[in-house]
């Protein structure tokens, strides 16, 4: 598991998609992975980016699993839970 974030600013000059890809790529690098290693993705319903666009832009090759979790108090935990379930059941590898 890795952690990634972009700087916080009001005018970064980058799109939401660019910022999402930067954060995901940084988290993957922190975990010793690259985008092409990933075959599953979980996102929040409040995210303005389509998961397939984030996946493609981070270098993903074949998306075997994705889920969208409603935004709320426990949503962060639900994202991790669904990702873990996908890996444990063999639906996705990373």
N, CA and C atoms as a LAMMPS dump frame, in Angstrom:
ITEM: TIMESTEP
0
ITEM: NUMBER OF ATOMS
282
ITEM: BOX BOUNDS ff ff ff
-5.0000000000000000e+02 5.0000000000000000e+02
-5.0000000000000000e+02 5.0000000000000000e+02
-5.0000000000000000e+02 5.0000000000000000e+02
ITEM: ATOMS id mol type element x y z
1 1 1 N 0.846 -1.158 0
2 1 2 C 0 0 0
3 1 3 C 0.9 1.232 0
4 2 1 N 0.541 2.235 -0.771
5 2 2 C 1.324 3.463 -0.844
6 2 3 C 0.468 4.69 -0.614
7 3 1 N 1.127 5.793 -0.398
8 3 2 C 0.448 7.069 -0.168
9 3 3 C 0.928 8.066 -1.207
10 4 1 N -0.006 8.82 -1.772
11 4 2 C 0.344 9.847 -2.751
12 4 3 C -0.618 11.005 -2.671
13 5 1 N -0.133 12.191 -2.927
14 5 2 C -0.974 13.397 -2.909
15 5 3 C -0.336 14.451 -3.797
16 6 1 N -1.138 15.415 -4.186
17 6 2 C -0.618 16.585 -4.89
18 6 3 C -0.578 17.731 -3.898
19 7 1 N 0.076 18.808 -4.276
20 7 2 C 0.08 19.974 -3.39
21 7 3 C -1.322 20.569 -3.359
22 8 1 N -1.639 21.259 -2.29
23 8 2 C -2.934 21.913 -2.156
24 8 3 C -2.806 23.344 -2.649
25 9 1 N -3.613 23.707 -3.638
26 9 2 C -3.59 25.068 -4.174
27 9 3 C -4.92 25.368 -4.835
28 10 1 N -5.226 26.634 -4.976
29 10 2 C -6.476 27.034 -5.626
30 10 3 C -6.333 27.057 -7.14
31 11 1 N -5.141 27.335 -7.623
32 11 2 C -4.927 27.441 -9.068
33 11 3 C -3.666 26.675 -9.457
34 12 1 N -3.805 25.373 -9.585
35 12 2 C -2.642 24.548 -9.915
36 12 3 C -2.328 24.589 -11.405
37 13 1 N -3.332 24.97 -12.212
38 13 2 C -3.139 24.963 -13.652
39 13 3 C -3.305 23.585 -14.27
40 14 1 N -3.727 22.609 -13.455
41 14 2 C -3.912 21.244 -13.935
42 14 3 C -5.374 20.839 -13.745
43 15 1 N -5.843 19.943 -14.605
44 15 2 C -7.222 19.463 -14.517
45 15 3 C -7.376 18.504 -13.334
46 16 1 N -8.635 18.225 -12.98
47 16 2 C -8.893 17.245 -11.923
48 16 3 C -8.323 15.885 -12.308
49 17 1 N -8.425 15.534 -13.576
50 17 2 C -7.879 14.264 -14.044
51 17 3 C -6.364 14.236 -13.873
52 18 1 N -5.688 15.307 -14.24
53 18 2 C -4.23 15.361 -14.084
54 18 3 C -3.838 15.229 -12.615
55 19 1 N -4.564 15.908 -11.741
56 19 2 C -4.265 15.829 -10.311
57 19 3 C -4.506 14.418 -9.775
58 20 1 N -5.602 13.79 -10.215
59 20 2 C -5.899 12.42 -9.776
60 20 3 C -4.795 11.463 -10.215
61 21 1 N -4.383 11.579 -11.466
62 21 2 C -3.338 10.695 -11.991
63 21 3 C -2.02 10.93 -11.258
64 22 1 N -1.69 12.184 -10.969
65 22 2 C -0.47 12.49 -10.201
66 22 3 C -0.502 11.831 -8.832
67 23 1 N -1.632 11.945 -8.136
68 23 2 C -1.746 11.378 -6.791
69 23 3 C -1.68 9.853 -6.829
70 24 1 N -2.379 9.244 -7.771
71 24 2 C -2.365 7.782 -7.896
72 24 3 C -0.965 7.292 -8.261
73 25 1 N -0.32 7.961 -9.194
74 25 2 C 1.03 7.574 -9.612
75 25 3 C 2.012 7.687 -8.448
76 26 1 N 1.869 8.736 -7.641
77 26 2 C 2.734 8.904 -6.465
78 26 3 C 2.49 7.79 -5.448
79 27 1 N 1.227 7.417 -5.24
80 27 2 C 0.906 6.332 -4.305
81 27 3 C 1.472 5.003 -4.8
82 28 1 N 1.359 4.768 -6.094
83 28 2 C 1.92 3.541 -6.665
84 28 3 C 3.432 3.499 -6.5
85 29 1 N 4.094 4.612 -6.795
86 29 2 C 5.552 4.673 -6.649
87 29 3 C 5.955 4.42 -5.2
88 30 1 N 5.177 4.968 -4.258
89 30 2 C 5.449 4.765 -2.836
90 30 3 C 5.337 3.286 -2.462
91 31 1 N 4.473 2.563 -3.173
92 31 2 C 4.284 1.128 -2.926
93 31 3 C 5.22 0.266 -3.776
94 32 1 N 6.055 0.912 -4.595
95 32 2 C 6.967 0.162 -5.454
96 32 3 C 6.301 -0.421 -6.687
97 33 1 N 5.213 0.209 -7.132
98 33 2 C 4.46 -0.272 -8.291
99 33 3 C 4.399 0.787 -9.377
100 34 1 N 3.946 0.371 -10.555
101 34 2 C 3.683 1.32 -11.641
102 34 3 C 2.267 1.077 -12.153
103 35 1 N 1.747 2.003 -12.939
104 35 2 C 0.373 1.916 -13.416
105 35 3 C 0.049 0.629 -14.139
106 36 1 N 0.995 0.116 -14.9
107 36 2 C 0.749 -1.116 -15.662
108 36 3 C 0.635 -2.351 -14.767
109 37 1 N 1.014 -2.226 -13.487
110 37 2 C 0.869 -3.338 -12.542
111 37 3 C -0.568 -3.48 -12.038
112 38 1 N -1.346 -2.422 -12.148
113 38 2 C -2.676 -2.346 -11.532
114 38 3 C -3.746 -2.926 -12.449
115 39 1 N -4.641 -3.738 -11.869
116 39 2 C -5.768 -4.264 -12.642
117 39 3 C -7.106 -4.075 -11.928
118 40 1 N -7.114 -3.314 -10.841
119 40 2 C -8.344 -3.018 -10.116
120 40 3 C -8.306 -1.607 -9.559
121 41 1 N -9.479 -1 -9.423
122 41 2 C -9.552 0.397 -8.983
123 41 3 C -10.849 0.624 -8.223
124 42 1 N -10.775 1.32 -7.099
125 42 2 C -11.97 1.742 -6.37
126 42 3 C -11.967 3.261 -6.284
127 43 1 N -13.137 3.864 -6.459
128 43 2 C -13.258 5.324 -6.404
129 43 3 C -14.532 5.708 -5.663
130 44 1 N -14.644 6.989 -5.367
131 44 2 C -15.85 7.533 -4.733
132 44 3 C -16.822 8.027 -5.795
133 45 1 N -18.109 7.953 -5.505
134 45 2 C -19.111 8.455 -6.448
135 45 3 C -19.007 9.964 -6.619
136 46 1 N -18.407 10.648 -5.654
137 46 2 C -18.263 12.104 -5.755
138 46 3 C -17.094 12.513 -6.646
139 47 1 N -16.291 11.558 -7.074
140 47 2 C -15.152 11.84 -7.951
141 47 3 C -15.665 12.262 -9.325
142 48 1 N -15.144 13.344 -9.855
143 48 2 C -15.561 13.838 -11.169
144 48 3 C -14.866 13.131 -12.328
145 49 1 N -13.912 12.282 -12.028
146 49 2 C -13.171 11.566 -13.066
147 49 3 C -13.715 10.155 -13.22
148 50 1 N -13.891 9.721 -14.45
149 50 2 C -14.274 8.332 -14.685
150 50 3 C -13.089 7.435 -14.35
151 51 1 N -13.36 6.342 -13.672
152 51 2 C -12.273 5.458 -13.251
153 51 3 C -11.467 4.943 -14.437
154 52 1 N -12.115 4.696 -15.565
155 52 2 C -11.386 4.191 -16.727
156 52 3 C -10.423 5.242 -17.273
157 53 1 N -10.775 6.513 -17.172
158 53 2 C -9.874 7.578 -17.634
159 53 3 C -8.662 7.7 -16.719
160 54 1 N -8.887 7.616 -15.417
161 54 2 C -7.757 7.631 -14.476
162 54 3 C -6.866 6.429 -14.764
163 55 1 N -7.486 5.267 -14.922
164 55 2 C -6.746 4.031 -15.179
165 55 3 C -5.89 4.138 -16.437
166 56 1 N -6.48 4.599 -17.521
167 56 2 C -5.734 4.732 -18.784
168 56 3 C -4.594 5.736 -18.66
169 57 1 N -4.863 6.865 -18.012
170 57 2 C -3.854 7.919 -17.906
171 57 3 C -2.729 7.585 -16.939
172 58 1 N -2.942 6.639 -16.041
173 58 2 C -1.865 6.236 -15.132
174 58 3 C -1.056 5.083 -15.718
175 59 1 N -1.435 4.628 -16.915
176 59 2 C -0.678 3.578 -17.587
177 59 3 C -1.248 2.191 -17.416
178 60 1 N -2.491 2.09 -16.934
179 60 2 C -3.125 0.789 -16.758
180 60 3 C -3.334 0.082 -18.084
181 61 1 N -3.271 -1.226 -18.063
182 61 2 C -3.397 -2.023 -19.292
183 61 3 C -4.737 -2.743 -19.386
184 62 1 N -5.128 -3.48 -18.348
185 62 2 C -6.379 -4.242 -18.377
186 62 3 C -7.079 -4.1 -17.029
187 63 1 N -8.218 -3.428 -17.025
188 63 2 C -8.988 -3.218 -15.8
189 63 3 C -9.939 -4.398 -15.605
190 64 1 N -9.656 -5.22 -14.594
191 64 2 C -10.48 -6.395 -14.317
192 64 3 C -11.574 -6.102 -13.292
193 65 1 N -11.363 -5.093 -12.452
194 65 2 C -12.297 -4.792 -11.371
195 65 3 C -12.32 -3.296 -11.114
196 66 1 N -13.518 -2.754 -10.888
197 66 2 C -13.634 -1.403 -10.344
198 66 3 C -14.913 -1.308 -9.542
199 67 1 N -14.913 -0.429 -8.563
200 67 2 C -16.13 -0.175 -7.799
201 67 3 C -16.18 1.304 -7.45
202 68 1 N -17.401 1.779 -7.247
203 68 2 C -17.636 3.168 -6.851
204 68 3 C -18.387 3.139 -5.528
205 69 1 N -17.85 3.819 -4.533
206 69 2 C -18.429 3.852 -3.195
207 69 3 C -19.063 5.216 -2.967
208 70 1 N -20.276 5.215 -2.422
209 70 2 C -20.932 6.485 -2.097
210 70 3 C -20.115 7.236 -1.059
211 71 1 N -20.048 8.544 -1.231
212 71 2 C -19.271 9.387 -0.334
213 71 3 C -19.971 9.491 1.007
214 72 1 N -19.236 9.346 2.077
215 72 2 C -19.79 9.457 3.422
216 72 3 C -18.725 9.152 4.453
217 73 1 N -19.115 9.098 5.696
218 73 2 C -18.187 8.945 6.81
219 73 3 C -17.26 7.751 6.735
220 74 1 N -17.765 6.609 6.318
221 74 2 C -16.938 5.407 6.279
222 74 3 C -16.431 5.053 4.901
223 75 1 N -16.533 5.991 3.975
224 75 2 C -16.2 5.667 2.583
225 75 3 C -14.732 5.296 2.385
226 76 1 N -13.84 5.922 3.112
227 76 2 C -12.422 5.583 2.983
228 76 3 C -12.16 4.131 3.35
229 77 1 N -12.803 3.682 4.421
230 77 2 C -12.669 2.281 4.837
231 77 3 C -13.293 1.347 3.81
232 78 1 N -14.441 1.749 3.257
233 78 2 C -15.125 0.91 2.267
234 78 3 C -14.286 0.743 1.005
235 79 1 N -13.568 1.801 0.597
236 79 2 C -12.693 1.701 -0.575
237 79 3 C -11.631 0.625 -0.363
238 80 1 N -11.004 0.663 0.799
239 80 2 C -9.955 -0.312 1.115
240 80 3 C -10.545 -1.712 1.233
241 81 1 N -11.722 -1.817 1.872
242 81 2 C -12.372 -3.113 2.022
243 81 3 C -12.694 -3.732 0.665
244 82 1 N -13.262 -2.96 -0.236
245 82 2 C -13.621 -3.5 -1.546
246 82 3 C -12.387 -3.883 -2.354
247 83 1 N -11.336 -3.077 -2.256
248 83 2 C -10.092 -3.417 -2.95
249 83 3 C -9.507 -4.715 -2.392
250 84 1 N -9.498 -4.844 -1.074
251 84 2 C -8.973 -6.059 -0.443
252 84 3 C -9.795 -7.279 -0.84
253 85 1 N -11.122 -7.129 -0.868
254 85 2 C -11.982 -8.249 -1.26
255 85 3 C -11.718 -8.67 -2.703
256 86 1 N -11.471 -7.703 -3.581
257 86 2 C -11.186 -8.025 -4.983
258 86 3 C -9.895 -8.832 -5.106
259 87 1 N -8.885 -8.462 -4.331
260 87 2 C -7.603 -9.179 -4.381
261 87 3 C -7.734 -10.56 -3.731
262 88 1 N -8.371 -10.614 -2.565
263 88 2 C -8.503 -11.888 -1.842
264 88 3 C -9.298 -12.917 -2.64
265 89 1 N -10.326 -12.477 -3.34
266 89 2 C -11.156 -13.405 -4.118
267 89 3 C -10.561 -13.732 -5.485
268 90 1 N -9.476 -13.05 -5.854
269 90 2 C -8.818 -13.32 -7.124
270 90 3 C -9.387 -12.562 -8.307
271 91 1 N -10.317 -11.652 -8.055
272 91 2 C -10.876 -10.853 -9.15
273 91 3 C -9.798 -9.934 -9.724
274 92 1 N -8.969 -9.385 -8.85
275 92 2 C -7.871 -8.502 -9.264
276 92 3 C -6.605 -8.927 -8.535
277 93 1 N -5.466 -8.595 -9.112
278 93 2 C -4.184 -8.891 -8.468
279 93 3 C -3.651 -7.693 -7.691
280 94 1 N -3.771 -6.497 -8.272
281 94 2 C -3.266 -5.268 -7.639
282 94 3 C -4.296 -4.185 -7.82
